[in-house]
């Protein structure tokens, strides 16, 4: 591929519909956690089993994917096709939503999290197929920005998900009828299951490609063919192995920061459960805000327009958050101050110049600072500090994913599967922080987030060096991509 390759926007627009659903469900889990905690009398650690069930499903799904691929002597997606894999994953997720009906009727916590587990299984297959597709639907030099843009759509789902699910549940909570609030979960999730089926059919008959040539992508990334590594498996590439740990910790800090926030606000600020949704919505909207800024590099516009959009797009996304919450009749004036924090994120984004390693480094260091402020302050200052972690997590997924699979060639699908496997960090890190929260307090437990961000900063430096040894200079690559 060359610099004249343009993004296929019609195919890309179809693909990102699945990114929306991943975000909608993931963020909605943060609303289910405090409801289940009260309804089933759970400890903080036990309440995090919602996250454990959902995110560990990604690991199980990836292991199943790897096992079947080994059994049939070839990669599953190369056999059945990429868009067929996405459609199949959507149907698996739809089956998971069906469990919410008997689970709600019986008031069964195990059945509830079993349903979420099956939804996550379907998502794992969708992610293994969709992430590489997003990267190759155009010039590979803008693959990271394209994946960031898809993440922005994902976070539109995370922004409205908590609000819609909260609306479906908290009417019952406000009246003190906890059992009714559990039963009210089944209707929105059954509707979600129907949406999964409809999108599966839509994807199946769309123009989204079923096959992609991954070796050609690797050749276009490297400066010199003689430095390209040709390993027997993805495990032979240091950027992938270190990236697996990075994905584990990144998803862990992203999810655990949000999933423990309701308990923090209830205990330290006395905020009622039914009033927490706007703050959870802002956390996930923060990822949308950051990703809309990071996605500008993928636009087929002039360099001057890209500079302007770097400032405009984050505040457009913030405006969407304010609009949605205004429609939901929440007081949005208290969120205006957040515009200042967004400016800090924009500065870090511009400083990275589109280089995924630099962006990962700068945003990880900002995450350390934000989490530290949250731990050392009180009141709404600490709440906004923890929420701003969402801003600095915003572009980490596409940065890590791009760094992890760059240079893998024919092993890209295996590498993608291994990275998706490590999404289990969202559940495990959340659970560990919950255990630590029970032991030393919720605020002190956020030290877990600082440790996660520290490794991500280390990975940014190490992956860049590993790729340079393979003839892939990220500074030159992103400069050639027009960033």
Residue pairs with C-beta under 8 A, 6 or more apart in sequence:
1 139
1 140
1 216
1 217
1 220
2 139
2 220
3 139
3 141
3 480
3 481
3 482
4 139
5 138
5 139
6 138
6 139
6 300
7 137
7 138
7 139
7 142
7 146
7 298
7 300
8 137
8 138
10 207
11 137
11 206
11 207
11 208
11 209
12 134
12 137
12 138
12 146
12 149
12 150
14 202
14 203
14 206
14 207
14 208
15 86
15 130
15 133
15 134
15 137
15 150
15 203
15 208
16 134
16 149
16 150
16 153
16 154
17 153
17 199
17 202
17 203
18 86
18 89
18 90
18 126
18 130
18 199
18 203
19 130
19 150
19 151
19 153
19 154
19 157
20 153
20 154
20 156
20 157
21 90
21 93
21 157
21 192
21 195
21 196
21 199
22 123
22 126
22 127
22 154
22 157
23 153
23 154
23 155
23 156
23 157
23 158
23 159
23 161
23 284
24 157
24 158
24 160
24 161
24 192
25 54
25 116
25 119
25 123
25 157
25 161
25 192
26 54
26 158
26 161
26 255
26 426
27 157
27 158
27 159
27 161
27 162
27 258
27 280
27 281
27 284
28 161
28 162
28 164
28 165
29 50
29 51
29 54
29 116
29 259
30 162
30 258
30 259
30 261
30 262
30 280
30 283
31 161
31 162
31 165
31 166
31 169
31 277
31 280
32 50
32 112
32 165
32 185
33 47
33 48
33 50
33 51
33 259
33 262
34 47
34 262
34 263
34 266
34 273
34 276
35 169
35 173
35 181
35 182
35 185
35 273
36 42
36 47
36 50
36 109
36 112
36 182
37 44
37 46
37 47
37 263
38 178
38 273
39 107
39 178
39 179
39 181
39 182
40 109
42 49
42 109
43 434
43 438
44 260
44 263
44 434
44 437
44 438
44 442
45 431
45 434
45 435
45 437
45 438
46 434
47 263
47 434
48 256
48 259
48 260
48 427
48 430
48 431
48 433
48 434
49 113
49 431
50 112
50 113
50 116
50 259
51 255
51 256
51 259
51 426
51 427
51 430
51 431
52 113
52 427
52 428
52 430
52 431
53 113
53 114
53 116
53 117
53 120
53 427
54 113
54 116
54 117
54 119
54 120
54 426
54 427
55 120
55 251
55 255
55 423
55 424
55 425
55 426
55 427
55 428
55 430
56 117
56 120
56 424
56 427
56 428
57 116
57 117
57 118
57 119
57 120
57 121
57 123
57 124
58 120
58 123
58 124
58 127
58 420
58 421
58 422
58 423
58 424
58 426
59 124
59 421
59 422
59 423
59 424
60 117
60 121
60 124
61 120
61 121
61 122
61 123
61 124
61 125
61 420
62 124
62 128
62 417
62 418
62 420
62 421
63 421
64 121
65 76
65 124
65 125
65 128
65 417
66 414
66 417
66 418
66 421
68 76
69 75
69 76
69 414
69 417
72 79
75 413
75 414
76 85
77 85
77 128
77 129
77 413
78 211
78 413
80 88
81 210
81 211
82 129
82 130
82 132
82 133
82 208
82 209
82 210
82 211
82 212
83 129
83 203
83 204
83 206
83 208
83 209
83 210
84 204
84 210
85 125
85 126
85 128
85 129
86 125
86 126
86 129
86 130
86 200
86 203
86 208
87 200
87 201
87 203
87 204
88 125
88 200
89 122
89 123
89 124
89 125
89 126
89 129
90 122
90 126
90 196
90 197
90 199
90 200
90 203
91 122
91 196
91 197
91 200
92 118
92 121
92 122
92 125
93 118
93 119
93 120
93 121
93 122
93 123
93 126
93 193
93 196
94 122
94 193
94 194
94 196
94 197
94 200
95 118
95 122
95 193
96 115
96 116
96 117
96 118
96 119
96 120
96 121
96 122
96 193
97 115
97 119
97 189
97 190
97 192
97 193
97 196
98 115
98 190
98 193
99 111
99 112
99 114
99 115
99 118
100 112
100 115
100 185
100 186
100 189
100 190
101 186
101 190
102 108
102 111
103 111
103 112
103 114
103 115
103 186
104 112
104 182
104 183
104 184
104 185
104 186
105 183
105 186
107 179
107 182
107 183
112 185
115 189
122 196
124 420
124 421
124 423
127 416
127 420
127 423
128 413
128 416
128 417
128 420
130 150
131 147
131 401
131 416
131 419
131 420
132 212
132 214
132 405
132 412
132 413
132 416
133 208
133 209
133 212
134 143
134 146
134 147
134 150
135 143
135 144
135 146
135 147
135 217
135 401
135 402
135 405
136 143
136 212
136 214
136 217
137 146
138 146
138 298
139 481
140 217
140 220
140 221
141 220
141 477
141 478
141 480
141 481
141 482
142 297
142 298
142 481
142 482
142 483
143 402
144 297
144 354
144 356
144 398
144 399
144 402
145 294
145 295
145 296
145 297
145 298
145 354
145 398
145 483
146 295
146 298
147 397
147 398
147 401
147 402
148 291
148 294
148 295
148 297
148 298
148 395
148 398
149 291
149 292
149 295
149 298
150 398
151 287
151 291
151 295
151 394
151 395
151 397
151 398
152 288
152 291
152 292
152 294
152 295
152 317
154 287
154 288
154 291
155 284
155 285
155 287
155 288
155 289
155 291
155 394
156 288
156 320
158 284
158 285
158 287
158 288
159 281
159 284
159 285
159 288
159 320
159 321
159 324
160 281
160 324
161 284
162 277
162 280
162 281
162 284
163 277
163 278
163 281
163 324
163 325
163 328
164 188
165 185
165 188
166 274
166 277
167 328
168 184
168 185
168 187
168 188
169 181
169 184
169 185
170 181
170 273
170 274
170 277
171 184
172 178
172 180
172 181
172 183
172 184
173 181
173 273
173 274
174 274
214 408
214 409
214 410
214 412
214 413
215 409
215 410
217 409
217 412
218 228
218 406
218 407
218 408
218 409
218 412
219 225
219 228
221 406
221 407
221 472
221 477
222 228
222 407
222 470
222 471
222 472
223 471
223 472
223 473
223 476
224 471
225 471
226 471
227 469
227 470
227 471
227 472
228 407
228 409
228 470
228 471
229 236
229 237
229 407
229 470
230 409
231 237
231 411
233 411
233 414
234 240
234 408
234 411
234 414
234 415
234 418
235 241
235 418
237 407
237 408
237 411
237 415
237 466
238 462
238 463
238 466
239 403
239 404
239 406
239 407
239 463
239 466
239 467
240 404
240 405
240 408
240 415
240 418
240 419
242 459
242 462
242 463
242 466
243 400
243 401
243 403
243 404
243 405
243 419
243 459
243 463
244 404
244 418
244 419
244 421
244 422
245 422
245 455
245 459
246 400
246 404
246 455
246 456
246 459
246 463
247 397
247 400
247 401
247 404
247 419
247 422
247 423
247 425
248 422
248 423
248 424
248 425
248 428
248 429
249 425
249 429
249 452
249 455
249 456
250 393
250 396
250 397
250 400
250 425
250 452
250 456
251 397
251 422
251 423
251 425
251 426
251 429
252 425
252 426
252 428
252 429
252 430
252 448
252 452
253 367
253 389
253 393
253 429
253 448
253 449
253 452
253 453
254 287
254 389
254 390
254 393
254 396
254 426
255 425
255 426
255 427
255 429
255 430
256 426
256 429
256 430
256 432
256 433
256 448
256 449
257 283
257 371
257 386
257 389
257 390
257 393
257 446
257 449
258 280
258 283
258 284
258 390
259 430
260 430
260 433
260 434
260 437
260 442
260 445
260 446
261 276
261 279
261 280
261 283
261 383
261 386
261 387
262 273
262 276
262 280
263 437
263 442
264 383
264 386
264 442
264 443
265 271
265 276
265 279
265 383
266 272
266 273
266 276
267 442
268 378
268 382
268 442
268 443
269 379
269 380
269 383
271 279
277 328
277 330
278 325
278 328
278 330
278 335
279 383
279 387
281 321
281 324
281 325
282 321
282 335
282 338
282 387
282 390
283 386
283 387
283 389
283 390
284 390
285 317
285 318
285 320
285 321
285 390
286 387
286 388
286 389
286 390
286 391
286 393
286 394
287 390
287 391
287 393
287 394
288 317
288 320
288 321
288 394
289 314
289 317
289 318
289 321
289 342
289 345
289 391
289 394
290 314
290 345
290 349
290 363
290 390
290 391
290 392
290 393
290 394
290 395
291 394
291 395
291 398
292 313
292 314
292 316
292 317
293 310
293 313
293 314
293 317
293 345
293 346
293 349
293 394
294 349
294 359
294 394
294 395
294 398
295 313
296 306
296 309
296 310
296 313
297 306
297 354
297 478
297 481
297 482
297 483
299 305
299 306
299 309
301 309
303 482
306 482
306 483
310 346
310 349
310 350
311 346
314 342
314 345
314 346
315 339
315 342
318 338
318 339
318 342
321 335
322 332
322 335
325 332
325 335
326 332
334 380
337 384
338 384
338 387
338 388
341 384
341 388
341 391
342 391
344 366
344 391
345 363
345 366
345 388
345 391
345 392
345 394
348 359
348 362
348 363
348 366
348 392
349 359
349 395
351 358
351 362
352 358
352 359
352 362
352 363
353 478
353 479
353 483
354 478
354 481
354 483
355 474
355 475
355 478
355 483
356 398
356 399
356 402
356 403
356 474
356 478
357 399
357 403
357 460
357 461
357 463
357 464
357 467
357 474
358 460
358 474
359 395
359 399
360 395
360 396
360 399
360 400
360 403
360 456
360 457
360 459
360 460
361 457
361 460
361 461
363 392
363 393
363 394
363 395
363 396
363 399
364 392
364 396
364 453
364 454
364 456
364 457
364 460
365 453
365 457
366 391
366 392
367 389
367 392
367 393
367 449
367 453
367 456
368 450
368 453
368 454
368 457
370 385
370 386
370 388
370 389
370 391
370 392
371 385
371 386
371 389
371 446
371 449
371 450
371 453
372 450
373 381
373 382
373 385
374 382
374 383
374 385
374 386
374 389
374 443
374 446
375 382
375 443
375 444
375 446
375 447
375 450
377 385
382 443
386 446
389 449
396 456
399 460
400 419
400 456
400 459
401 416
401 419
403 459
403 460
403 463
403 464
403 467
404 415
404 419
404 463
405 412
405 415
405 416
405 419
406 467
406 472
407 467
407 470
407 472
408 414
408 415
429 448
429 452
432 448
433 445
433 446
433 448
433 449
434 445
436 444
436 445
436 447
436 448
437 444
437 445
464 474
467 473
467 474
468 474
